[in-house]
Amino acid sequence: MEEYEKLLNEAYKEVKPVEHGERFTIPEVTGHIEGKKTIITNFSQIASVLRRNKEQFLKFLLRELATSGVVEGDRLILDTKIPSSRINEKIKQYAEDFVICKECGKPDTELTKQDRFLFLHCMACGAKHSVKSKI
C-alpha cells in the first residue's frame, strides 16, 4: 500500500494543474460621445465574439436602448448619448438570452428558426431551448 501511495504522489507531481478561467469573455464597449451621438468603435468585434449576425444584434441593442442607430463599417453610431456601462449591460443580457446555453453554460450555440419560433441549439451538449424574447 505504501508503494501505491508513493507512485500516486509521483504521478500528482507530473500532472499539470488545471487552470480555471473563462474562455468566453465579451469585450467591453470602446467608443466615444460626439455631440448628441454615441459611437461604438468595436461593434463588429463584439458581434464576431458572440458569433451572431450583426443585423440581429443591432436590432436587439436598438430596441433595448430605445434609440435609433446605423452601422458604418465596423462601428455603430447611436443617435443619443448613452453611457458605456448601460451598453455593456445590454450586451451581457443579449449573451445570456441568445448565446449562452442554459444547460451547460457554454457559448457554442446557434439560433435556429422553426415555424415562427426561435430556438437556441447548443453544439456542445445538444440541448435545445426556445428563446423567450423576440428579436
C-alpha positions in Angstrom: 0.0 0.0 0.0 2.9 2.4 0.8 4.3 1.8 -2.7 1.0 2.7 -4.3 0.8 6.0 -2.4 4.4 6.7 -3.4 3.6 6.1 -7.1 0.4 8.2 -6.7 2.3 11.2 -5.2 4.9 11.0 -8.1 2.0 11.0 -10.6 0.5 14.1 -9.0 3.8 15.9 -9.3 3.9 15.2 -13.0 0.4 16.3 -13.8 -0.2 20.0 -14.6 -2.8 21.7 -12.5 -6.0 22.6 -14.3 -6.4 26.4 -14.8 -9.9 27.6 -14.2 -10.5 30.6 -16.4 -13.3 31.6 -18.8 -12.6 31.1 -22.4 -15.6 33.3 -23.4 -15.2 36.9 -22.5 -17.2 39.7 -24.1 -15.0 42.7 -24.9 -16.0 45.9 -23.3 -17.5 48.6 -25.5 -15.0 51.2 -26.8 -16.1 54.4 -28.3 -16.9 58.0 -27.5 -19.7 60.6 -27.4 -19.6 63.1 -30.2 -22.2 65.8 -29.8 -25.5 64.1 -29.3 -24.3 60.8 -30.8 -22.6 57.8 -29.2 -20.1 56.0 -31.4 -19.1 52.4 -30.6 -15.9 51.6 -32.5 -15.7 47.8 -31.8 -19.3 46.8 -32.7 -18.2 44.3 -35.3 -15.7 42.8 -32.9 -18.3 42.2 -30.3 -20.7 40.7 -32.8 -18.0 38.3 -34.0 -17.1 37.2 -30.5 -20.8 36.5 -29.8 -20.9 34.7 -33.2 -24.1 36.3 -34.1 -25.5 38.2 -37.1 -24.7 41.9 -36.9 -28.2 42.9 -38.0 -29.8 40.8 -35.4 -27.5 42.0 -32.7 -28.1 45.6 -33.8 -31.9 45.2 -33.7 -31.7 43.9 -30.2 -29.5 46.7 -29.0 -31.6 49.4 -30.6 -34.8 48.0 -29.1 -33.3 47.7 -25.6 -31.6 51.1 -25.6 -34.7 52.7 -27.1 -32.8 54.6 -29.7 -32.1 54.6 -33.4 -28.7 54.0 -35.0 -26.8 52.9 -38.0 -23.7 50.6 -38.7 -21.0 52.3 -40.7 -18.1 49.8 -41.4 -17.0 48.3 -38.1 -18.7 50.9 -35.9 -22.1 51.6 -34.6 -23.5 55.2 -34.4 -26.3 55.7 -31.9 -28.4 58.8 -32.1 -28.4 59.6 -28.4 -25.9 59.9 -25.6 -25.7 56.5 -23.8 -23.1 55.6 -21.1 -20.9 52.6 -22.0 -21.9 50.9 -18.7 -25.5 50.7 -19.9 -24.5 49.4 -23.3 -22.3 46.8 -21.7 -25.2 45.7 -19.5 -27.4 45.2 -22.5 -24.7 43.2 -24.4 -24.4 40.9 -21.4 -28.2 40.5 -21.3 -28.0 39.6 -25.0 -25.3 37.0 -24.4 -27.4 35.4 -21.6 -30.6 35.3 -23.6 -29.3 34.5 -27.1 -25.8 33.0 -26.8 -25.0 31.1 -23.6 -26.6 27.6 -23.2 -29.0 27.3 -20.3 -27.9 23.6 -19.7 -24.1 23.6 -19.8 -23.3 27.4 -19.8 -21.1 27.2 -22.9 -21.3 29.8 -25.7 -21.1 27.1 -28.5 -24.7 27.7 -29.7 -26.6 28.7 -32.8 -30.0 30.3 -33.3 -32.4 28.2 -35.4 -35.9 29.2 -36.5 -38.6 26.5 -36.8 -42.0 27.8 -37.9 -42.4 31.1 -36.1 -40.3 30.1 -33.1 -36.7 30.8 -32.4 -34.6 28.1 -30.7 -31.1 28.2 -29.1 -29.3 24.9 -30.1 -26.2 24.0 -28.2 -23.4 22.4 -30.2 -21.6 21.3 -27.0 -24.3 19.4 -25.1 -27.0 19.1 -27.8 -29.6 20.9 -25.7 -32.4 22.9 -27.4 -34.3 25.7 -25.8 -36.8 28.2 -27.0 -35.9 31.8 -26.9 -38.4 33.8 -25.0 -37.7 37.3 -26.1 -38.1 38.4 -29.7 -35.5 40.0 -31.9 
